Amino acid sequence: MFGRAGDKNNAQSGPIVPVSPSQALKPEMAPPPPKRSRRARNQVVVFLNFILSLMIFVAIVSIGVFWYGKTEFEGRGPLDQTVDFMVREGAALKQIAAGLERQGIIANQRIFTLGAQSILGDDTLKAGEYEIKARSSMLEIIELMQSGKSILHSFTVPEGQTVQQVFDRLREDEMLQGDLPPEMPPEGALLPETYKYSRGTTRAEIIEQMARAQTRALEQVWSRRSPDLPLASPEELVILASIVEKETARADERPRVAGVFINRLNKGMRLQSDPTIIYGLFGGAGKPSDRPIYKSDIDKPTPYNTYVIDGLPPTPIANPGREAMEAVANPSRTNDLYFVADGTGGHAFAETLDEHNSNVARWRRLESEREKAVAAEKAAAAKAAASQATDGEASTQGN
């Protein structure tokens, strides 16, 4: 029997060497590995291999960290409902990030800070109160605060309020900050409108804004006025506009009411406006709601009582709106000299005193009928209350 040695000898020249079966079954020896070169054993090469491996490892870790941070930065946030967040004036980025994390708006303030620094560059997060939607990402929050689109609150001044009444409204507004100016601006110097402001705005800033708005509006209205008005200055236009404002709340009537007063001024007639009596008696505080105008008030001499004085009062009696000033600047062209309430919220106008007296008589009849109706309703209510009380006492006695 011949083993593998014999097979190898079949492929090679040479004598055939017989081997025993046990020798044939033994594995052949593997060839020795090649000797390492001196270059491969050099310490510099070993060190460079280590550095390369380390760099690859760091790159892999960095890519992983970057990908995680980017996912956290741009992904949905942990906030489950919309909240308001206040960025204080001068607050540092780290303070803002800490506050956001503390309120559960973001999950990681470090990622927020790093992301904000990379986006903002030389820009900053704007101070203000921001509405942050549920699940907002860090990126969305930064873009919102960078834009400065903070929550805006409203402060509304109705037309016809005095400066003192405006100051009272400002004092009661809890969203505004700071004290009111120590001195009130002149009557008629503030434009009644709705003003938008962000949290942190002061009361003095609102006053300044209203004064600037009135100055602009008056300049525009005065420049477009009718050329034949018996008014010598923009200030006189505001005075008459304040009277018109207090006489009617209906926009469609203002030009006609203004026309009545313009006609009276042109004829040298006294204006005879009840609101001027009230201002002369009570000033900017206004008339108490339960205080009627007495006949004696009409003859009471004050600088504002246009039943007593000629022409215009010395100052406005309120802050007129733009529409009232425009009505005075371009009044209706009529011959009306009188007007009186018509009982429907409007007024009845007349060219002559006889026609006016007829309108007054009609209005008084309506007022009398209204008073009787109100008295009847009160009497019926009192009777019903008394009947219920009697029924209640009877029921108690029966028990």
Residue pairs with C-beta under 8 A, 6 or more apart in sequence:
1 21
1 24
2 16
2 18
2 19
2 24
3 19
3 21
3 23
3 24
3 25
4 24
4 28
5 17
5 19
5 23
5 24
6 16
6 17
6 18
6 19
9 15
9 16
9 17
39 45
69 111
69 114
69 115
72 107
72 108
72 111
72 138
73 111
73 112
73 115
73 137
73 138
73 139
74 137
74 138
74 139
75 137
76 135
76 136
76 137
77 105
77 106
77 107
77 135
77 136
77 137
77 138
77 141
78 104
78 105
78 106
78 107
79 104
79 105
79 132
79 133
79 134
79 135
79 136
80 134
80 135
81 134
82 131
82 132
82 133
82 134
83 103
83 105
83 131
83 132
84 129
84 130
84 131
84 132
84 151
85 99
85 100
85 103
85 105
85 129
85 130
85 132
86 128
86 129
86 130
86 199
87 96
87 125
87 126
87 127
87 128
87 129
87 130
87 145
87 150
88 127
89 127
89 200
90 127
91 125
91 127
93 113
93 116
93 117
93 120
93 125
94 109
94 113
96 125
96 145
97 106
97 109
97 110
97 112
97 113
97 116
98 109
100 106
100 109
100 112
100 141
101 107
101 108
101 109
101 112
105 132
105 136
105 141
106 112
106 138
106 141
111 138
112 138
112 141
112 142
115 138
115 139
115 142
116 125
116 138
116 142
119 139
119 142
119 143
119 146
120 142
120 146
123 146
124 146
125 142
125 145
125 146
126 145
126 146
126 147
126 148
126 150
127 200
128 145
128 148
128 150
128 151
128 198
128 199
128 200
129 150
129 151
129 198
129 199
129 200
130 141
130 144
130 145
130 149
130 150
130 151
131 151
132 141
132 144
133 140
136 144
150 198
150 199
151 198
151 199
152 196
152 197
152 198
153 175
153 196
153 197
153 198
153 199
154 194
154 195
154 196
154 197
155 169
155 170
155 173
155 176
155 194
155 195
155 197
155 206
156 193
156 194
156 195
157 166
157 169
157 190
157 192
157 193
157 194
157 195
157 210
157 319
158 192
159 192
159 245
159 249
159 319
159 320
159 321
159 323
159 324
160 192
160 242
160 245
160 246
160 249
160 318
160 319
160 320
160 321
161 169
161 192
161 318
161 319
162 187
162 279
162 283
162 284
162 285
162 286
162 317
162 318
162 319
163 184
163 185
163 186
163 187
163 188
163 189
163 190
163 284
163 319
164 184
164 283
164 284
164 285
165 284
165 285
165 286
166 190
166 210
166 319
167 180
167 184
170 176
170 180
170 203
170 206
170 207
171 180
171 203
173 203
175 197
175 199
176 197
176 201
176 202
176 203
176 206
177 200
177 201
177 202
177 203
178 202
178 203
178 204
178 205
179 203
179 204
180 203
180 204
180 207
181 204
181 207
184 284
185 207
185 211
186 315
186 316
187 242
187 284
187 315
187 316
187 317
187 318
187 319
188 214
188 235
188 238
188 239
188 242
188 315
188 316
188 318
188 319
188 320
189 211
189 214
189 319
190 207
190 210
190 211
190 214
190 319
191 210
191 211
191 213
191 214
191 217
191 319
191 321
191 322
192 319
192 320
192 321
193 210
193 213
193 321
193 322
195 206
195 209
195 210
197 205
197 206
214 319
217 322
217 325
218 234
218 237
218 238
218 325
219 234
221 237
221 322
221 325
221 326
221 329
222 234
222 237
222 329
224 326
224 329
224 330
225 231
225 237
225 329
225 330
226 329
226 330
226 331
229 237
229 262
229 328
229 329
230 262
230 265
230 266
231 237
231 240
231 328
236 312
237 325
237 328
237 329
238 316
238 320
238 325
239 312
239 313
239 315
239 316
239 317
240 258
240 261
240 262
240 312
240 328
241 258
241 316
241 320
241 324
241 325
241 327
241 328
242 316
242 317
242 318
242 319
242 320
242 324
243 261
243 271
243 273
243 275
243 276
243 306
243 313
243 317
244 254
244 257
244 258
244 261
244 320
244 324
244 327
244 328
245 254
245 318
245 320
245 321
245 324
246 273
246 275
246 317
246 318
247 257
247 273
247 275
247 339
248 254
248 257
248 346
248 347
249 345
250 345
250 346
251 323
253 346
253 347
254 323
254 324
254 327
255 327
255 330
255 331
255 332
256 331
256 332
256 334
256 336
256 339
256 349
257 327
257 339
257 347
258 324
258 327
258 328
258 331
258 332
259 331
259 332
259 333
259 334
259 336
260 334
260 336
260 337
260 338
260 339
260 349
261 271
261 273
261 328
261 331
262 328
262 331
263 334
263 335
263 336
263 337
264 270
264 271
264 272
264 337
265 271
265 311
265 312
267 337
268 310
269 337
270 306
270 307
270 308
270 309
270 310
271 306
271 311
271 312
272 306
272 307
273 306
274 293
275 317
275 318
276 304
276 305
276 306
276 307
276 313
276 317
277 293
277 297
277 298
277 300
277 302
277 304
277 305
277 306
277 307
278 286
278 287
278 293
278 317
279 304
279 313
279 317
279 318
280 300
280 302
280 303
280 304
280 305
280 313
281 287
281 297
281 300
281 302
282 288
287 293
298 305
298 307
299 307
299 308
300 308
301 308
302 308
303 309
303 313
303 314
304 313
304 314
304 317
306 312
306 313
334 349
334 351
335 351
336 349
336 350
336 351
337 350
337 351
337 352
337 353
337 356
338 349
338 350
338 351
338 352
338 353
338 355
338 356
338 359
339 347
339 348
339 349
339 350
339 356
340 347
340 348
340 350
340 356
340 359
340 360
340 363
341 347
341 348
341 363
342 348
342 359
342 362
342 363
343 362
343 363
343 366
343 367
343 370
348 359
348 362
348 363
350 356
350 358
350 359
